[in-house]
């Protein structure tokens, strides 16, 4: 498309899935590939934005399409939080599309644990809620958007997260339907803003969905108007 509505805007996007290691070879993770965040970065660049992409465990071959994007690689939620907090201050629009694990193993062994000494149960600790922390720091000129990957009813839990995490918009995204969710090249979603205006984005490529989301944001939130 020819829209340049993000001209000169600084856009910060997180993508992929964080990993919390028990030892060098075992981790708690999730199936996120980073494709949605990469599509958001591509769409933002083509609309004129200056884009920083914080990449959690994204396969390098997926990043080759990203001309003109500053990419920062992270693994854990703590690392992602550090980078996001640093970058957030100068961002006009931040989109948290990464799947962040909610917990991490309470201890880490720098040596690979032999099979016989693997624990029967793994004690877990919570990780920080990154987007909620950004919500607390958000200035009036900044726009903060989250994603909510859900099974079943996608809108009700997304509305709850929108309010609880002080977001300007949230993208409710089914992960139990074909042609949507983790690893898929296509997706569909319901975009919701802080006035609870909802817009269904019909199944389409993740790049198309990214553009539809930016259209929704420029129509519905004050933050990224010029
Ligand atoms: O995991 P949950 O469904 O609550 O995620 C909703 C939003 O919160 C997503 O944008 C996700 O990236 C973000 N999140 C986060 N830090 C966490 C968990 C989720 O920033 N620890």
Boltz pocket constraint, residues with backbone or C-beta under 6 A from the ligand:
constraints:
  - pocket:
      binder: B
      contacts: [[A, 77], [A, 96], [A, 97], [A, 98], [A, 99], [A, 100], [A, 101], [A, 102], [A, 127], [A, 128], [A, 129], [A, 130], [A, 131], [A, 132], [A, 145], [A, 146], [A, 147], [A, 148], [A, 149], [A, 161]]
      max_distance: 6.0
